[in-house]
Amino acid sequence: MTFAVFADGTANLPGTLLKGITLLPSEYTIDGVPSVYSGDIEHFDVHSYYESLRGGVVVKTSLLNSALFITHFEPLLKDGTDIIYVAMSSGISGTYNAARTAAQQLMEEFPERFVHIVDSHGCGFGNGMLAIKAAELSRENVPVREAAQILDDMVPHCCQYFTVDDLNFLKRTGRVSGATALIGTTLNIKPILYGDQTGHIVSCAKCRGRKKSIQMLADKYHEKHMNLANPTVFISHGDCLADAERLKELILAETPDANVVICPHEPFSGAHVGPGMLGLFFLGKER
């Protein structure tokens, strides 16, 4: 291992994919009660959590602050270990900037060390797949600065498309207007959203009905994916496993040798997209 790799709970990674990755805790409140998500997605009660959101429970999230990064990074730097942290998009959270502030402070304190913060321009598996690649590069003994450049160069190819079942969750976080949410709900309009080149969540298509929205996610894969041998494709869901399985079928029809990983969508960003969120993440020609 040439450097340490960090991510956080938003990376959405199950334990089988966490080799060489340290997850930082993400804090949020549930109806005002503090809670911490440490990334243990395999023991996350997906149904209970998203059912509580359906019932009106209010979840509020907090960015990871600079003090948290310093606490976790400093001991490794003292021991002579360089660090790469894969952050959720700067377009949706202040966590990236908090991490950069911590990195600058620590590199002034330890000038012989290198700390790189990757702006994934994504969330969920959108930053999780970059963290997996970072850990692979470290195991392959790729020098940390070279690995940092490889990861930054991958960011524009990390495609992430998702749909939601209830537009009101996006309304609460300002992603859609109240009028759009009302009309969309009334007409059963399902948006297809994605993380754009600046890391902001924007709509790229709309359709009527859940079945069509799942097909449109598969269509985006058809349009954007690279012709890689045995590609890994990630699907996350907000308590809608049957829909995730259907999307998997469509992906395998397009790429039979794909390794498709299905996982519940983690609670931290899941609070913003709500129950019924269905996301597709893969390496593509472009976003």
N, C-alpha and C positions, 0 to 999 in steps of 0.2 A: 504494500500500500504506500503510495507516494504522497497522499494528502487525505485529510478527513472530509467526509461529505455530510452536509446537513440539509434537511428539509424540515417541513413542519406537518401538522395534521392535515392540512389542506391537500397534501400530495396524494392522499387517498390510497396509499399502498398497503396491500395485505402483507402479512408477515413473510410469506414466501418470496416476496420481491424486495425485502428490506435489507438484504445482505450488504453490509458496508455503508448503510445509511443511518444516521442518527436523527430522530424526529424531535423537534422542539414542541412544547405544549402550546395549544391555542386556547385562549380564555374567552368565555362567553357567558351570558346570563340567560336563564330560563325563567320567565316571569319574575325577573329581578333577583333570582337566586344564582350566585356565582357557580360556574362549572368549568372544568378544564378538560379539553379533549387532547389526549396524548398520542393519538394516531392508532389506537388499537381497533382498527376497523373490523377485525374478525370477531370481536366481542361487542361490537356496537349493535344495540337492539334497534335495527332500522325501522321495523314496523311501529314500535312504541313511540319512537321519536317523531316520525313523520305523521303518525296518527294524532299526536299531541298538537302538531302544527295545524292539521286539519281542524282540530277542535278549538283553535284560536289562541293557543299558547304563543306568547311573544318571546322570540329569541333575539338577543342583541349581541353582536360580536365586537371584539376589540382587536386592534392591530398588535402585532408583536413589537415591543419597544426595544430601544437600543440597549437598555440595561440587561434585558434577557440575553441578547446576543453576546454581550461582553462577559456575562457570567459563564456562559457555555463555551465560548471561544478561547478566552484568556488562558485557562489551564493547558490547553493543547499547544497554543503558541509558545508558552513558557517551556514546554517539552520539546520544542523544535518542529512542530507539525504545522504544515500549511493547511488552509481551509477553503472549501468551496461550499457556498450555501445557495440552494436553488429556491428562489422566492416566488410567491404568487405575484401576479401581474401588478406592476406599478400603476396600471390604469384602473384598478379596482380597489387598491389598498395602499395605505401608507407604510406597510411593513417593509417593502423594498427599500424605501428611503431611510427608514430606521436602521435597517441592516447595513446600508452603505455608511451611515454616520458612525456606527459602531466599528465597521471595518477600517475606516479612515483613522479613527482614534487609536485602534489597536495597532495598525501598521506604523503609526508614529511612535508608539511605545515599543514595538518590536520591529524595527526597520529591516531586519534580515528575513522577516517572514512575509508571506503573501496570503491575503484574504480576498477572495473574489466572490461577488454577489451576482448571481445570474438573474436577470429580469426575464422570467419565463414568458411574460405576456400571456399567462394562462393561470388556471386554477384547477384543482382536482388532479386528474391524470395529466392535465396540461403541463403542470410542473412535475408531477410524479415521474413521467417517462424521462424527463431530463435528469432527475435525481438518479434514476436507474443507470442511465448512460454515464453519469459522473462516477458512480461507484465502479462501473466496469472499467473506466479509464484508469481509476486509481489502482485497481487490482492488476491492470496491465502495466503498471509502473510508468504511465505517461507523465511527463513533467507537468506540474500544476499549471504553469502559465500556458502551456500548449493545450492542456485539457480545457482550461477556461475559454480559450479561443474556439475550440471545437464545439463547446456547448453553446456559446453565443451564436455561432454560425448555424446551429441546429434550430434555434428559436423560430425563425421564419417558416420552418417546415413542420412545426408541431401544430397540426390541425386539431381543432376542437369545435365541434358543433353540438348543439343541444336544443331540446325543446322542453316546454313546460306545460303542465296541465292546468295551472291556475295562474292567470296573469296578475292577480292581486299581490302575489309575493314580489313580483318585479316592480309593481307600482309602489310598494312600500319603500323600496330602495331607490326609487327614482329612475328605473330603467325604462319604464313606460309611463305615460300620463294616465290620470284617472279616467279620462274619457276613453282612451285606447283600451284600457283594461275592461271597462264596462261594455264597450261595443264588442270587443273580442270575446268576452265571456258569453254575451248574448248570442253572438253568431257562431260560437264554437270555433273561433279562429285560433290556430296554433302557430306561433312564430317559430322559425328556425333562427337560432342565434349563434354567434361565434365570437371568438376573441380575435379582433382585427390586428393589423400590423403595429398598432400602438398599445395593444393590450386592453382596449376598451371592449365592452360587450355591446354588440350591435346586432340588429336584425338583418338577415340576408334573404329571407323568404317567409311567406305566410301561406297557410293552407287551412282548409276546413276539415276538422276531425282528426282524431288520434292516429288512426290507421295510415292516413296520408302523411302525417308528420313523421312517422317512423320510416315510411318509404323514402321520404325526402332526405332523411339522415343518410340512408343507404345510397341515395343518389349522389350526395356530396362525397361519399367515399369513392364511388365510381369515378367521379369527376377529378378528384384530387390525389388519390393514392398513387404511390410509386410502385412500380412493378418489382418489388423486392421478393426474394425467396424467403418463405416462412416468416412473414412480417408479424409483429405483435400489434394487436388492436385492442384498445381498452374501451369498455362500456361501463358507465356508472348509472345508477338509478336511485330515485327517491321513493323506495317502496313500491316498485312496479316491475317485479322480476319477470313476469310473463312478457312484458313489452321488451325488456332487455334480451330475453331469449329469442324473441321474434327478430329483433335487430341483428342478433348474432347469426341467425339463419340466413338473413339477407347478405351479410358480409361474407359468410362462407360460400354462398352461391357465386359471389364475385371472385373470391380468393380462397379456394378450397384448402390451401396449405397454411392459412393464417392461424396464429395462436391467439384466440380471442379470450380475453380476461374480463369476466363480469364481476362487479363489486358494488355493494351499496355506496351511495354517494355520502361522503362524510358530513357530519352535522354542522361544521363551521360555515362553509359556504352554502351548505344545503338549506340553511335558514333563509337565504336570499332568493333561492330558486324554487323552493317548496316541494311538497309531495308531488310525485308524478314526473319530476325532472328525469329526463333520459338524455345521457350524454355519450358522444362518440369521439374518441381520441386516437390519432394515428399520425405517422410521418407521411407527409404529402409533398407534392411539387411546390406548393405555396399555400398560404393561408386563404 
